[in-house]
Amino acid sequence: MKKKIFTLLILLISTAARADFSTKARSAFLIDYDSGTEIVAKNADTLMPPSSMVKLMTLALLFDEVKAGRLTLDDRLPVSENADYNQPQWYPASKICLVAGQTLTVRDAILGLIVLSGGDASVVVAEKLAGSESAFTDMMTKKARAIGMPKSTFGNASGLPNPNNLMTSRELATLATHIISEHSAIFPMFATKRFEFGEHKTEWCREWGRTHTVNYNKLLFIMPGAEGMKTGHTDDGGYGMVASSMVGGRRLVGIINGFDGKGHDALAAEMKKLLNYGYSTTTGKVFFRPGDTVAKIPVWYGRADSVDATVARPFAITLPKSAGMSGLRVLARYDDPVAAPVAAGDVIGEIIAEQNGRVIARAPLVARERVSKIQFLGRVIKNIRVLFGGR
C-alpha cells in the first residue's frame, strides 16, 4: 500500500487576511459559510446575553423533530397557561398572543418565532418537546454540545432575561450554519417578511395581531440577498442579530451583539455594513462540494475496483481582494489502494490547500459509496492474478 499525493489544482490566488472592522457593537463576527473562514472577529468568544437570538436553538430542536418525521408542519401544538398572553412576563415581551387551551400549527409556531419573535410560541415548543421549559433547557444544552458549542448556557427557550442565557457570537454562528446546512428545506422560512396569525381567540389579541405582522429583522427590507435569521433585544443585552445573506452565489453569516443603537432599523444598517464589508474586501473559492468526485481510489479486495472520494462539506477558501497574488495548490492525499470493505462516509484520505508550502485548509476525503469485500475464493484468485502481474 502506497501513500499517494496528487495535485488537483494550481492557482494564482492568495489566502484571506484578517482585517479590522469598526463597529460600536460589543461583539461582531463574520464568516464565509462555505470555507468557515473568519473575516471579522470582535469579542467573538465573550459570553453575552443572546436575547431572542436564543430562539434559534428552540427552532433548531423543533426542526429536528420535523426532519425526523415526528412532527409535520400541520400538526397542532397545545397552549398551556405558561404561554397565555395574560401571564405578566408576556406584557412587555414579543409574542404571537396566545390563549391557554387553544392550539396552533407547527408552521404557525415557526413563523411566529421567526417573524414575531413570539416568546409564547417558544414555551409551546418547549413543553411539546420536553414536557416543561426547564427540561427543554437541558435539551438545548445537549444540542449545543453536540454541534460544537461548548460555552453556551440556557435559562429558557425565549431569551427573556435570565442569568443562564449566555452565548458567544462564535457559537451563534455555529448554530446558524448548523441550521442552514441541516435544515435547508425549512431555512427559506427565515426570509418571511410578514406573518399574520389567523387564530387569535380574544379581541385584544386580534387587535394585537393586526398591528404586529412585520418581521423585526429589517435587514430583509434593505439588503438584496438577505436570508433573515434572528434578531434580539433586552435592556441588559442591547440589540443583536444573527444574519445570513447570499450575494453573487456566496453566503456570509454575520453576528452582532451588544449594539447600542436606536432600534431595529439601526441594527439592520449595522449588519448590512458588516456583510457588505465582507463582500467588498474578500472573495470566496469553492473547489469541491459534497458529491463531487475528488479522486477515484483503487480498492483492494473490493467488489468494485475503485471508490469515489468526495468531501463531507464544501471544500473552500476565502481570499482577500486586496492581497498580492501568490501560488496556491490543492492536493489529494490517500493510500493506494484502500482496503475493502469501505462504507459510504468512511474517511479514506484528505484534501489539502497549500500556499507557498503552508497548509491553509484541509478536510477529510470520504467514500461516496459503499464497496463491499469479495469472498475468500475471490481473494485467492485476486492474489494469484497479482503474483502473475495482474490486478
RASUL-V705922 format. One record per pair of residues at least 6 apart in sequence whose ideal C-beta (glycine too) atoms are under 7 Angstrom apart, sorted by the first residue. I is the first residue (numbers start at 1). J is the second residue. Records with the same first field share a line. If there is no record, write none. Layout:
BEGIN
I: J ; J
END
This chain:
BEGIN
1: 335 ; 337
2: 336
3: 333 ; 335
4: 334 ; 336
5: 331 ; 333
6: 295 ; 331 ; 332
7: 329 ; 331
8: 294 ; 330 ; 331 ; 332
9: 287 ; 329 ; 330
10: 327 ; 329
11: 328
12: 325 ; 327
13: 285 ; 319 ; 325 ; 328
14: 319 ; 320 ; 323 ; 324 ; 325 ; 326
15: 317 ; 319 ; 355 ; 360
16: 37 ; 282 ; 317 ; 318 ; 319 ; 320
17: 320 ; 323
19: 281
21: 28 ; 40 ; 274 ; 277
23: 42 ; 270 ; 274
24: 259 ; 260
25: 256 ; 257 ; 258 ; 259 ; 270
26: 43 ; 48 ; 257 ; 258
27: 42 ; 43 ; 44 ; 46 ; 48 ; 169 ; 257 ; 258
28: 40 ; 42 ; 169 ; 255 ; 256 ; 274
29: 40 ; 41 ; 44 ; 169 ; 170 ; 173 ; 255
30: 39 ; 40 ; 252 ; 254 ; 274 ; 278
31: 37 ; 38 ; 39 ; 173 ; 253
32: 39 ; 252 ; 284 ; 318
33: 177 ; 180 ; 251 ; 252 ; 253
34: 251 ; 284 ; 286 ; 314 ; 316
35: 284 ; 316 ; 317 ; 318 ; 361
37: 317 ; 318
39: 278 ; 282 ; 318
40: 274 ; 277
44: 168 ; 169 ; 170
45: 168 ; 170
46: 168
47: 151 ; 166 ; 167 ; 168
48: 166 ; 167 ; 237 ; 257 ; 258
49: 165 ; 166 ; 234 ; 236 ; 237
50: 159 ; 165 ; 167 ; 172 ; 232 ; 237 ; 240 ; 257
51: 159 ; 232 ; 233 ; 234 ; 237 ; 240
52: 94 ; 117 ; 159 ; 230 ; 231 ; 232
53: 159 ; 172 ; 230 ; 232 ; 240 ; 242
54: 154 ; 159 ; 165 ; 167
55: 113 ; 117 ; 122 ; 158 ; 159 ; 230
56: 175 ; 176 ; 179 ; 229 ; 230 ; 242
57: 140 ; 143 ; 144 ; 154 ; 175
58: 113 ; 122 ; 125 ; 126 ; 157
59: 110 ; 113
60: 143 ; 175 ; 178 ; 179
61: 129 ; 139 ; 140 ; 143
62: 110 ; 125 ; 129
63: 179 ; 183 ; 186
65: 71 ; 129
66: 72 ; 73 ; 106 ; 186
67: 183
71: 106
72: 106
73: 105 ; 106 ; 107
74: 105 ; 107
75: 105 ; 106
76: 103 ; 104 ; 105
77: 103 ; 104 ; 106 ; 109 ; 124 ; 128
78: 103
79: 98 ; 99 ; 100 ; 101 ; 102 ; 103 ; 104 ; 124
80: 100 ; 127
81: 100
82: 123 ; 127 ; 133
83: 98 ; 120 ; 123 ; 124
84: 98 ; 99 ; 100
85: 95 ; 97 ; 98 ; 99 ; 120 ; 205
89: 160
90: 119 ; 120
93: 119 ; 160
94: 116 ; 117 ; 118 ; 119
95: 118 ; 119 ; 120
96: 112 ; 116 ; 118 ; 120 ; 121 ; 197
97: 200 ; 205 ; 208 ; 209
98: 104 ; 120
99: 201 ; 202
102: 199 ; 201
104: 199
108: 197
109: 121 ; 124 ; 125
110: 189
111: 189 ; 192 ; 195
112: 118 ; 121 ; 195 ; 197
113: 121 ; 122
114: 189 ; 190 ; 192
115: 192 ; 194 ; 195 ; 215
116: 195 ; 212
117: 216
119: 158 ; 160
122: 157 ; 158
123: 133 ; 157 ; 158
125: 157
126: 133 ; 136 ; 157
127: 133
129: 136 ; 139
130: 136 ; 139
133: 156 ; 157
136: 157
137: 154 ; 155 ; 156
140: 154
141: 153 ; 154
144: 152
147: 174 ; 178
148: 174
149: 171 ; 174 ; 175
151: 168 ; 171
152: 166 ; 167 ; 171
153: 164 ; 166
154: 164 ; 165
155: 162 ; 163 ; 164 ; 165
156: 162 ; 165
159: 165 ; 232
161: 234 ; 236
169: 255 ; 257
172: 242 ; 255
173: 253 ; 255
176: 229 ; 242 ; 244 ; 253
177: 253
179: 187
180: 187 ; 244
190: 227 ; 228 ; 229
191: 220 ; 227 ; 228
192: 215
193: 214 ; 215 ; 220 ; 221
194: 213 ; 214 ; 215
195: 213
196: 209 ; 213
197: 209
200: 206 ; 209
216: 231 ; 264
217: 228 ; 231 ; 241
218: 264 ; 265 ; 268
219: 226 ; 243 ; 268 ; 271 ; 272
220: 226 ; 228
222: 268 ; 272
223: 245 ; 272 ; 275
225: 245 ; 246 ; 247
226: 243 ; 245
227: 244 ; 245 ; 246
229: 242 ; 243 ; 244
230: 242
231: 240 ; 241 ; 264 ; 267
232: 240
233: 239
237: 257 ; 258
238: 258 ; 259 ; 260
239: 259 ; 261 ; 267
240: 256 ; 257 ; 258 ; 259
241: 256 ; 267 ; 271
242: 255
243: 254 ; 271 ; 275
244: 251 ; 253
245: 251 ; 252 ; 275
247: 279
250: 284
252: 275 ; 278 ; 279
254: 271 ; 274 ; 275
256: 267 ; 270 ; 271 ; 274
259: 267 ; 270
261: 267 ; 270
281: 320 ; 321 ; 322
282: 318 ; 319 ; 320 ; 321
283: 319 ; 321
284: 316 ; 318
285: 316 ; 317 ; 319
286: 314 ; 316
287: 315 ; 316 ; 330
288: 294 ; 311 ; 315
289: 314
290: 310 ; 311 ; 312 ; 313
291: 310 ; 368
292: 310
293: 308 ; 310
294: 309 ; 310 ; 311 ; 332 ; 351 ; 365
295: 309 ; 332 ; 334
296: 306 ; 308
297: 306 ; 307 ; 309 ; 334 ; 336 ; 337 ; 338 ; 348 ; 349
298: 305 ; 306 ; 336 ; 337
299: 305 ; 306 ; 307 ; 337 ; 338 ; 340 ; 342 ; 371
300: 337 ; 338 ; 339 ; 340
301: 339 ; 340 ; 373 ; 374 ; 379 ; 382
302: 340 ; 342 ; 371 ; 373 ; 374
303: 371 ; 372 ; 374
304: 371
307: 338 ; 342 ; 348 ; 367 ; 369 ; 371
308: 368 ; 369
309: 334 ; 348 ; 349 ; 365 ; 367
310: 366 ; 368
311: 351 ; 363 ; 365 ; 366
312: 364 ; 366
315: 351 ; 363
317: 353 ; 360 ; 361
326: 355 ; 356
327: 355 ; 356
328: 353 ; 354 ; 355
329: 354
330: 351 ; 353
331: 352 ; 354
332: 349 ; 351 ; 365
333: 349 ; 350 ; 352
334: 348 ; 349 ; 365
338: 348
340: 371 ; 372 ; 373
341: 371 ; 372 ; 373
342: 348 ; 367 ; 370 ; 371
343: 367 ; 370
344: 367 ; 368 ; 369 ; 370
345: 366 ; 367
346: 366 ; 367
347: 364 ; 366
348: 365 ; 366 ; 367
349: 365
350: 362 ; 363 ; 364 ; 365
351: 362 ; 363 ; 365
352: 359 ; 362
353: 360 ; 361
354: 360
374: 382
385: 391
END
